[in-house]
């Protein structure tokens, strides 16, 4: 126990596995106590068949919330032990139903007293604890169905790494990074076009001098992302030239850049944000939806690769 107290909640999976192994080991002894020839890991499948109805492996898997391969393996072991049997499906010869054999039905009759005693023992143990583990498990299962542990850790990782991200205004020394970051994603997915070369080679002339803005994302001081606001007519700005280095993916930098651009656009009096993209860039399209952009159409585009236009009222 000292190890788990030292490591703390990081060892949640290991501690639950240890508890599961402990309970499973003692469950085996319980089956021996009642002379029930049943492997504890077979119990969910056995119980699903104990009502007398023959079921397919898929039906059993759905009922006990196990994977199809897991149930299939258990069924094979139960068939080999003589507890279960395969029964031909009259409507579909390619599939079989699974049912209990005479031996399995005999076990089901004899195991009822074990159920009674085990249930009473567990209830007594629960009454001796300050926290009801059964209810806690139900709560955790519900929480993890709403949001997986992986996603929760991923979100914490992004929050921590976001502390090392700074969004700064473009400076002349950022020109090479601005160009390189954009060329990197464009050439990976499309061909560079004339408008790309103009804005990336001469950002001061084609973006900044015309009333636009360029932002640079720094991660631990290194330029890893960029985006620009290009001034259009009627209080509209185009969100353009957004790029994040592959080595900085998964840190939420695109989202932080998007938020920074929205904030900057409001501060300079923009009424609408507009962007052009391509539907093959699914992560980017998802990001734009998350930021609040909606699909629109009608404006002529200088890019051949553009097949979707989006905008957002500020």
C-alpha positions as YAML, in Angstrom:
chain: A
units: angstrom
residues:
- id: 1
  name: UNK
  ca: [0.00, 0.00, 0.00]
- id: 2
  name: UNK
  ca: [2.96, 2.33, 0.59]
- id: 3
  name: UNK
  ca: [3.69, 2.37, -3.15]
- id: 4
  name: UNK
  ca: [0.16, 3.50, -4.04]
- id: 5
  name: UNK
  ca: [0.15, 6.12, -1.29]
- id: 6
  name: UNK
  ca: [3.45, 7.43, -2.64]
- id: 7
  name: UNK
  ca: [2.49, 7.44, -6.32]
- id: 8
  name: UNK
  ca: [-1.02, 8.68, -5.68]
- id: 9
  name: UNK
  ca: [-3.80, 8.98, -8.24]
- id: 10
  name: UNK
  ca: [-1.43, 8.43, -11.17]
- id: 11
  name: UNK
  ca: [-1.57, 4.73, -10.28]
- id: 12
  name: UNK
  ca: [-5.38, 4.54, -10.45]
- id: 13
  name: UNK
  ca: [-5.35, 1.91, -13.20]
- id: 14
  name: UNK
  ca: [-2.71, -0.20, -11.44]
- id: 15
  name: UNK
  ca: [-4.55, -0.04, -8.13]
- id: 16
  name: UNK
  ca: [-7.88, -1.00, -9.70]
- id: 17
  name: UNK
  ca: [-6.13, -3.86, -11.48]
- id: 18
  name: UNK
  ca: [-4.63, -5.00, -8.16]
- id: 19
  name: UNK
  ca: [-8.07, -4.87, -6.53]
- id: 20
  name: UNK
  ca: [-9.57, -6.78, -9.46]
- id: 21
  name: UNK
  ca: [-6.89, -9.47, -9.19]
- id: 22
  name: UNK
  ca: [-7.48, -9.71, -5.44]
- id: 23
  name: UNK
  ca: [-11.25, -10.10, -5.84]
- id: 24
  name: UNK
  ca: [-10.84, -12.57, -8.73]
- id: 25
  name: UNK
  ca: [-8.40, -14.70, -6.71]
- id: 26
  name: UNK
  ca: [-10.80, -14.82, -3.76]
- id: 27
  name: UNK
  ca: [-13.74, -15.49, -6.10]
- id: 28
  name: UNK
  ca: [-11.99, -18.65, -7.28]
- id: 29
  name: UNK
  ca: [-11.84, -19.84, -3.69]
- id: 30
  name: UNK
  ca: [-15.56, -19.09, -3.30]
- id: 31
  name: UNK
  ca: [-16.39, -21.29, -6.28]
- id: 32
  name: UNK
  ca: [-14.26, -24.05, -4.71]
- id: 33
  name: UNK
  ca: [-16.09, -23.59, -1.42]
- id: 34
  name: UNK
  ca: [-19.42, -24.37, -3.09]
- id: 35
  name: UNK
  ca: [-17.90, -26.98, -5.41]
- id: 36
  name: UNK
  ca: [-18.96, -25.01, -8.48]
- id: 37
  name: UNK
  ca: [-16.76, -25.83, -11.46]
- id: 38
  name: UNK
  ca: [-16.87, -22.37, -12.99]
- id: 39
  name: UNK
  ca: [-14.04, -20.02, -13.90]
- id: 40
  name: UNK
  ca: [-14.83, -16.57, -12.40]
- id: 41
  name: UNK
  ca: [-14.14, -14.83, -15.69]
- id: 42
  name: UNK
  ca: [-16.90, -16.91, -17.31]
- id: 43
  name: UNK
  ca: [-19.53, -15.58, -14.91]
- id: 44
  name: UNK
  ca: [-20.97, -12.70, -17.03]
- id: 45
  name: UNK
  ca: [-21.48, -15.02, -20.04]
- id: 46
  name: UNK
  ca: [-22.80, -17.81, -17.84]
- id: 47
  name: UNK
  ca: [-25.27, -15.48, -16.15]
- id: 48
  name: UNK
  ca: [-26.45, -14.13, -19.52]
- id: 49
  name: UNK
  ca: [-27.29, -17.70, -20.58]
- id: 50
  name: UNK
  ca: [-28.69, -18.83, -17.21]
- id: 51
  name: UNK
  ca: [-32.18, -17.56, -18.02]
- id: 52
  name: UNK
  ca: [-32.60, -20.40, -20.48]
- id: 53
  name: UNK
  ca: [-32.64, -18.38, -23.71]
- id: 54
  name: UNK
  ca: [-30.13, -19.30, -26.39]
- id: 55
  name: UNK
  ca: [-28.23, -16.26, -27.61]
- id: 56
  name: UNK
  ca: [-25.72, -15.30, -30.28]
- id: 57
  name: UNK
  ca: [-22.25, -14.15, -29.30]
- id: 58
  name: UNK
  ca: [-23.18, -10.65, -30.45]
- id: 59
  name: UNK
  ca: [-26.27, -10.62, -28.21]
- id: 60
  name: UNK
  ca: [-24.22, -11.77, -25.21]
- id: 61
  name: UNK
  ca: [-21.50, -9.17, -25.90]
- id: 62
  name: UNK
  ca: [-24.05, -6.36, -26.05]
- id: 63
  name: UNK
  ca: [-25.84, -7.57, -22.91]
- id: 64
  name: UNK
  ca: [-22.73, -7.80, -20.72]
- id: 65
  name: UNK
  ca: [-20.90, -4.91, -22.43]
- id: 66
  name: UNK
  ca: [-17.88, -7.00, -23.42]
- id: 67
  name: UNK
  ca: [-16.12, -7.09, -26.76]
- id: 68
  name: UNK
  ca: [-17.15, -9.71, -29.32]
- id: 69
  name: UNK
  ca: [-13.66, -11.35, -29.35]
- id: 70
  name: UNK
  ca: [-13.65, -11.55, -25.53]
- id: 71
  name: UNK
  ca: [-17.05, -13.27, -25.44]
- id: 72
  name: UNK
  ca: [-16.07, -15.57, -28.28]
- id: 73
  name: UNK
  ca: [-12.96, -16.72, -26.35]
- id: 74
  name: UNK
  ca: [-14.96, -17.33, -23.16]
- id: 75
  name: UNK
  ca: [-17.64, -19.26, -25.05]
- id: 76
  name: UNK
  ca: [-15.00, -21.54, -26.59]
- id: 77
  name: UNK
  ca: [-13.60, -22.27, -23.12]
- id: 78
  name: UNK
  ca: [-17.10, -22.97, -21.74]
- id: 79
  name: UNK
  ca: [-17.92, -25.24, -24.67]
- id: 80
  name: UNK
  ca: [-14.67, -27.14, -24.14]
- id: 81
  name: UNK
  ca: [-15.52, -27.58, -20.44]
- id: 82
  name: UNK
  ca: [-18.96, -28.95, -21.32]
- id: 83
  name: UNK
  ca: [-20.88, -26.06, -19.68]
- id: 84
  name: UNK
  ca: [-22.08, -24.43, -22.91]
- id: 85
  name: UNK
  ca: [-22.92, -25.66, -26.38]
- id: 86
  name: UNK
  ca: [-23.35, -24.28, -29.87]
- id: 87
  name: UNK
  ca: [-26.84, -24.61, -31.30]
- id: 88
  name: UNK
  ca: [-27.40, -24.24, -35.08]
- id: 89
  name: UNK
  ca: [-29.36, -21.19, -36.19]
- id: 90
  name: UNK
  ca: [-32.28, -22.47, -38.24]
- id: 91
  name: UNK
  ca: [-32.60, -19.18, -40.13]
- id: 92
  name: UNK
  ca: [-28.92, -18.64, -40.84]
- id: 93
  name: UNK
  ca: [-26.66, -21.66, -41.12]
- id: 94
  name: UNK
  ca: [-23.56, -19.48, -40.96]
- id: 95
  name: UNK
  ca: [-24.28, -18.50, -37.35]
- id: 96
  name: UNK
  ca: [-24.84, -20.46, -34.17]
- id: 97
  name: UNK
  ca: [-26.61, -19.71, -30.93]
- id: 98
  name: UNK
  ca: [-25.03, -20.45, -27.56]
- id: 99
  name: UNK
  ca: [-26.88, -22.19, -24.75]
- id: 100
  name: UNK
  ca: [-26.14, -24.06, -21.53]
- id: 101
  name: UNK
  ca: [-25.69, -27.82, -21.57]
- id: 102
  name: UNK
  ca: [-27.24, -30.18, -19.01]
- id: 103
  name: UNK
  ca: [-24.05, -29.72, -17.00]
- id: 104
  name: UNK
  ca: [-24.38, -25.94, -17.25]
- id: 105
  name: UNK
  ca: [-28.01, -26.04, -16.14]
- id: 106
  name: UNK
  ca: [-27.08, -28.22, -13.18]
- id: 107
  name: UNK
  ca: [-24.44, -25.66, -12.16]
- id: 108
  name: UNK
  ca: [-27.05, -22.93, -12.44]
- id: 109
  name: UNK
  ca: [-29.29, -24.74, -9.97]
- id: 110
  name: UNK
  ca: [-26.50, -25.37, -7.49]
- id: 111
  name: UNK
  ca: [-25.00, -21.88, -7.71]
- id: 112
  name: UNK
  ca: [-28.13, -20.14, -6.40]
- id: 113
  name: UNK
  ca: [-27.15, -20.58, -2.74]
- id: 114
  name: UNK
  ca: [-23.73, -19.18, -3.58]
- id: 115
  name: UNK
  ca: [-25.41, -16.10, -5.07]
- id: 116
  name: UNK
  ca: [-27.36, -15.61, -1.84]
- id: 117
  name: UNK
  ca: [-24.30, -15.87, 0.40]
- id: 118
  name: UNK
  ca: [-22.02, -13.77, -1.83]
- id: 119
  name: UNK
  ca: [-24.61, -11.02, -2.13]
- id: 120
  name: UNK
  ca: [-25.04, -10.94, 1.67]
- id: 121
  name: UNK
  ca: [-21.26, -10.91, 2.22]
- id: 122
  name: UNK
  ca: [-20.76, -8.01, -0.20]
- id: 123
  name: UNK
  ca: [-23.64, -6.06, 1.37]
- id: 124
  name: UNK
  ca: [-22.11, -6.53, 4.81]
- id: 125
  name: UNK
  ca: [-18.70, -5.39, 3.56]
- id: 126
  name: UNK
  ca: [-20.25, -2.30, 1.92]
- id: 127
  name: UNK
  ca: [-21.97, -1.43, 5.18]
- id: 128
  name: UNK
  ca: [-18.60, -1.45, 6.93]
- id: 129
  name: UNK
  ca: [-17.05, 1.09, 4.55]
- id: 130
  name: UNK
  ca: [-17.23, 4.85, 4.67]
- id: 131
  name: UNK
  ca: [-17.53, 5.09, 0.88]
- id: 132
  name: UNK
  ca: [-19.79, 2.77, -1.10]
- id: 133
  name: UNK
  ca: [-17.51, 1.39, -3.79]
- id: 134
  name: UNK
  ca: [-20.45, 0.10, -5.83]
- id: 135
  name: UNK
  ca: [-21.94, 3.57, -6.16]
- id: 136
  name: UNK
  ca: [-18.48, 5.05, -6.77]
- id: 137
  name: UNK
  ca: [-17.91, 2.62, -9.65]
- id: 138
  name: UNK
  ca: [-21.26, 3.60, -11.15]
- id: 139
  name: UNK
  ca: [-20.29, 7.27, -10.91]
- id: 140
  name: UNK
  ca: [-16.90, 6.68, -12.52]
- id: 141
  name: UNK
  ca: [-18.40, 4.62, -15.34]
- id: 142
  name: UNK
  ca: [-20.84, 7.44, -16.02]
- id: 143
  name: UNK
  ca: [-18.10, 10.10, -15.92]
- id: 144
  name: UNK
  ca: [-15.83, 8.12, -18.27]
- id: 145
  name: UNK
  ca: [-18.71, 7.56, -20.69]
- id: 146
  name: UNK
  ca: [-19.21, 11.33, -20.83]
- id: 147
  name: UNK
  ca: [-15.50, 12.03, -21.21]
- id: 148
  name: UNK
  ca: [-12.79, 9.38, -21.34]
- id: 149
  name: UNK
  ca: [-9.78, 9.40, -19.04]
- id: 150
  name: UNK
  ca: [-7.58, 9.76, -22.13]
- id: 151
  name: UNK
  ca: [-9.46, 12.93, -23.18]
- id: 152
  name: UNK
  ca: [-9.26, 14.30, -19.65]
- id: 153
  name: UNK
  ca: [-5.47, 13.78, -19.57]
- id: 154
  name: UNK
  ca: [-5.15, 15.22, -23.08]
- id: 155
  name: UNK
  ca: [-7.03, 18.36, -22.01]
- id: 156
  name: UNK
  ca: [-4.79, 18.77, -18.95]
- id: 157
  name: UNK
  ca: [-1.74, 18.37, -21.18]
- id: 158
  name: UNK
  ca: [-3.00, 21.15, -23.45]
- id: 159
  name: UNK
  ca: [-3.71, 23.43, -20.48]
- id: 160
  name: UNK
  ca: [-0.22, 22.88, -19.10]
- id: 161
  name: UNK
  ca: [1.48, 23.39, -22.46]
- id: 162
  name: UNK
  ca: [-0.65, 26.47, -23.13]
- id: 163
  name: UNK
  ca: [1.22, 28.16, -20.28]
- id: 164
  name: UNK
  ca: [4.35, 27.98, -22.43]
- id: 165
  name: UNK
  ca: [2.62, 29.52, -25.48]
- id: 166
  name: UNK
  ca: [2.78, 33.24, -26.17]
- id: 167
  name: UNK
  ca: [0.97, 34.96, -29.02]
- id: 168
  name: UNK
  ca: [2.97, 38.00, -30.15]
- id: 169
  name: UNK
  ca: [2.71, 40.61, -32.88]
- id: 170
  name: UNK
  ca: [4.71, 39.99, -36.04]
- id: 171
  name: UNK
  ca: [8.20, 41.48, -36.17]
- id: 172
  name: UNK
  ca: [10.53, 41.62, -39.21]
- id: 173
  name: UNK
  ca: [12.63, 38.82, -37.69]
- id: 174
  name: UNK
  ca: [9.58, 36.53, -37.92]
- id: 175
  name: UNK
  ca: [9.35, 36.77, -41.72]
- id: 176
  name: UNK
  ca: [11.25, 33.55, -42.40]
- id: 177
  name: UNK
  ca: [9.20, 31.60, -39.83]
- id: 178
  name: UNK
  ca: [5.96, 33.07, -41.21]
- id: 179
  name: UNK
  ca: [6.90, 31.91, -44.69]
- id: 180
  name: UNK
  ca: [8.28, 28.52, -43.69]
- id: 181
  name: UNK
  ca: [5.31, 27.54, -41.48]
- id: 182
  name: UNK
  ca: [2.83, 28.35, -44.24]
- id: 183
  name: UNK
  ca: [4.82, 26.76, -47.05]
- id: 184
  name: UNK
  ca: [5.14, 23.61, -44.96]
- id: 185
  name: UNK
  ca: [1.37, 22.95, -44.70]
- id: 186
  name: UNK
  ca: [0.49, 24.27, -48.16]
- id: 187
  name: UNK
  ca: [2.98, 22.07, -50.03]
- id: 188
  name: UNK
  ca: [1.96, 19.07, -47.93]
- id: 189
  name: UNK
  ca: [-1.62, 19.35, -49.18]
- id: 190
  name: UNK
  ca: [-1.67, 21.57, -52.28]
- id: 191
  name: UNK
  ca: [0.49, 23.58, -54.65]
- id: 192
  name: UNK
  ca: [1.76, 27.05, -53.86]
- id: 193
  name: UNK
  ca: [-0.17, 29.71, -55.76]
- id: 194
  name: UNK
  ca: [0.73, 33.23, -56.88]
- id: 195
  name: UNK
  ca: [-1.18, 34.87, -54.01]
- id: 196
  name: UNK
  ca: [0.75, 32.68, -51.55]
- id: 197
  name: UNK
  ca: [4.10, 33.83, -52.87]
- id: 198
  name: UNK
  ca: [3.12, 37.50, -52.71]
- id: 199
  name: UNK
  ca: [1.87, 37.47, -49.13]
- id: 200
  name: UNK
  ca: [4.55, 35.13, -47.77]
- id: 201
  name: UNK
  ca: [7.50, 36.82, -49.50]
- id: 202
  name: UNK
  ca: [6.27, 40.34, -48.81]
- id: 203
  name: UNK
  ca: [4.01, 40.27, -45.72]
- id: 204
  name: UNK
  ca: [4.76, 43.90, -44.86]
- id: 205
  name: UNK
  ca: [3.58, 45.14, -48.25]
- id: 206
  name: UNK
  ca: [0.66, 42.77, -48.90]
- id: 207
  name: UNK
  ca: [-0.76, 42.42, -45.36]
- id: 208
  name: UNK
  ca: [0.53, 44.89, -42.79]
- id: 209
  name: UNK
  ca: [0.73, 48.07, -44.89]
- id: 210
  name: UNK
  ca: [-2.87, 47.49, -46.03]
- id: 211
  name: UNK
  ca: [-4.19, 47.54, -42.46]
- id: 212
  name: UNK
  ca: [-3.78, 43.87, -41.68]
- id: 213
  name: UNK
  ca: [-2.24, 42.04, -38.74]
- id: 214
  name: UNK
  ca: [0.05, 39.04, -38.37]
- id: 215
  name: UNK
  ca: [0.33, 37.07, -35.13]
- id: 216
  name: UNK
  ca: [3.06, 34.59, -34.22]
- id: 217
  name: UNK
  ca: [2.68, 31.75, -31.71]
- id: 218
  name: UNK
  ca: [5.81, 31.07, -29.69]
- id: 219
  name: UNK
  ca: [6.22, 27.82, -27.76]
- id: 220
  name: UNK
  ca: [9.01, 28.17, -25.23]
- id: 221
  name: UNK
  ca: [10.26, 31.08, -27.32]
- id: 222
  name: UNK
  ca: [10.28, 29.21, -30.65]
- id: 223
  name: UNK
  ca: [7.92, 30.25, -33.51]
- id: 224
  name: UNK
  ca: [5.60, 27.28, -34.07]
- id: 225
  name: UNK
  ca: [2.44, 28.89, -35.43]
- id: 226
  name: UNK
  ca: [1.12, 31.90, -37.26]
- id: 227
  name: UNK
  ca: [-2.06, 33.54, -38.52]
- id: 228
  name: UNK
  ca: [-3.00, 36.77, -40.21]
- id: 229
  name: UNK
  ca: [-5.90, 39.19, -40.46]
- id: 230
  name: UNK
  ca: [-6.17, 40.65, -43.95]
- id: 231
  name: UNK
  ca: [-8.26, 43.80, -44.24]
- id: 232
  name: UNK
  ca: [-11.21, 43.66, -46.63]
- id: 233
  name: UNK
  ca: [-14.07, 46.08, -47.31]
- id: 234
  name: UNK
  ca: [-16.95, 47.00, -45.01]
- id: 235
  name: UNK
  ca: [-15.37, 46.15, -41.69]
- id: 236
  name: UNK
  ca: [-14.53, 42.60, -42.81]
- id: 237
  name: UNK
  ca: [-11.18, 40.92, -42.18]
- id: 238
  name: UNK
  ca: [-10.01, 37.61, -43.59]
- id: 239
  name: UNK
  ca: [-8.52, 35.10, -41.19]
- id: 240
  name: UNK
  ca: [-5.70, 33.75, -43.33]
- id: 241
  name: UNK
  ca: [-2.29, 32.18, -43.34]
- id: 242
  name: UNK
  ca: [-2.99, 30.11, -40.23]
- id: 243
  name: UNK
  ca: [-0.36, 27.41, -39.85]
- id: 244
  name: UNK
  ca: [1.03, 25.33, -37.01]
- id: 245
  name: UNK
  ca: [4.25, 23.34, -37.13]
- id: 246
  name: UNK
  ca: [3.72, 19.53, -37.13]
- id: 247
  name: UNK
  ca: [6.06, 19.28, -34.12]
- id: 248
  name: UNK
  ca: [3.65, 21.48, -32.15]
- id: 249
  name: UNK
  ca: [0.45, 19.64, -33.08]
- id: 250
  name: UNK
  ca: [-1.82, 18.59, -30.24]
- id: 251
  name: UNK
  ca: [-1.02, 21.57, -28.03]
- id: 252
  name: UNK
  ca: [-4.13, 23.54, -28.98]
- id: 253
  name: UNK
  ca: [-2.03, 26.26, -30.64]
- id: 254
  name: UNK
  ca: [-4.39, 26.61, -33.60]
- id: 255
  name: UNK
  ca: [-7.26, 27.29, -31.21]
- id: 256
  name: UNK
  ca: [-5.21, 29.82, -29.24]
- id: 257
  name: UNK
  ca: [-4.26, 31.60, -32.47]
- id: 258
  name: UNK
  ca: [-7.91, 31.66, -33.54]
- id: 259
  name: UNK
  ca: [-8.99, 33.19, -30.24]
- id: 260
  name: UNK
  ca: [-6.17, 35.75, -30.41]
- id: 261
  name: UNK
  ca: [-7.20, 36.73, -33.94]
- id: 262
  name: UNK
  ca: [-10.81, 37.17, -32.87]
- id: 263
  name: UNK
  ca: [-9.77, 39.36, -29.95]
- id: 264
  name: UNK
  ca: [-7.44, 41.41, -32.16]
- id: 265
  name: UNK
  ca: [-10.10, 41.79, -34.85]
- id: 266
  name: UNK
  ca: [-12.58, 43.20, -32.32]
- id: 267
  name: UNK
  ca: [-9.96, 45.61, -30.98]
- id: 268
  name: UNK
  ca: [-9.37, 47.12, -34.45]
- id: 269
  name: UNK
  ca: [-13.06, 47.50, -35.19]
- id: 270
  name: UNK
  ca: [-13.73, 44.47, -37.37]
- id: 271
  name: UNK
  ca: [-17.39, 43.56, -37.80]
- id: 272
  name: UNK
  ca: [-16.96, 40.23, -39.55]
- id: 273
  name: UNK
  ca: [-14.28, 37.58, -39.85]
- id: 274
  name: UNK
  ca: [-14.08, 35.64, -43.12]
- id: 275
  name: UNK
  ca: [-11.95, 32.70, -44.19]
- id: 276
  name: UNK
  ca: [-11.34, 30.35, -47.10]
- id: 277
  name: UNK
  ca: [-10.30, 26.72, -46.81]
- id: 278
  name: UNK
  ca: [-10.67, 23.27, -48.30]
- id: 279
  name: UNK
  ca: [-12.92, 20.53, -46.94]
- id: 280
  name: UNK
  ca: [-10.10, 17.96, -47.12]
- id: 281
  name: UNK
  ca: [-8.54, 19.79, -44.16]
- id: 282
  name: UNK
  ca: [-10.94, 18.25, -41.65]
- id: 283
  name: UNK
  ca: [-9.07, 19.23, -38.45]
- id: 284
  name: UNK
  ca: [-8.96, 22.85, -39.66]
- id: 285
  name: UNK
  ca: [-12.67, 22.87, -40.56]
- id: 286
  name: UNK
  ca: [-13.50, 21.41, -37.14]
- id: 287
  name: UNK
  ca: [-11.41, 24.15, -35.51]
- id: 288
  name: UNK
  ca: [-13.26, 26.87, -37.42]
- id: 289
  name: UNK
  ca: [-16.61, 25.44, -36.36]
- id: 290
  name: UNK
  ca: [-15.38, 25.32, -32.76]
- id: 291
  name: UNK
  ca: [-14.37, 28.98, -32.98]
- id: 292
  name: UNK
  ca: [-17.85, 29.87, -34.22]
- id: 293
  name: UNK
  ca: [-17.48, 30.18, -38.00]
- id: 294
  name: UNK
  ca: [-20.42, 29.30, -40.25]
- id: 295
  name: UNK
  ca: [-20.40, 28.28, -43.90]
- id: 296
  name: UNK
  ca: [-21.05, 31.05, -46.41]
- id: 297
  name: UNK
  ca: [-20.50, 31.65, -50.14]
- id: 298
  name: UNK
  ca: [-20.49, 34.30, -52.81]
- id: 299
  name: UNK
  ca: [-17.13, 36.07, -52.64]
- id: 300
  name: UNK
  ca: [-14.62, 35.43, -55.47]
- id: 301
  name: UNK
  ca: [-11.49, 33.64, -54.29]
- id: 302
  name: UNK
  ca: [-7.93, 34.08, -55.57]
- id: 303
  name: UNK
  ca: [-7.13, 30.47, -54.60]
- id: 304
  name: UNK
  ca: [-7.82, 27.42, -56.75]
- id: 305
  name: UNK
  ca: [-7.70, 25.20, -53.65]
- id: 306
  name: UNK
  ca: [-10.61, 27.03, -51.99]
- id: 307
  name: UNK
  ca: [-13.86, 25.02, -51.95]
- id: 308
  name: UNK
  ca: [-15.41, 26.35, -48.74]
- id: 309
  name: UNK
  ca: [-15.90, 29.86, -47.36]
- id: 310
  name: UNK
  ca: [-16.85, 30.65, -43.77]
- id: 311
  name: UNK
  ca: [-17.56, 33.73, -41.74]
- id: 312
  name: UNK
  ca: [-18.32, 34.94, -38.23]
- id: 313
  name: UNK
  ca: [-20.03, 38.09, -37.01]
- id: 314
  name: UNK
  ca: [-18.09, 39.75, -34.21]
...
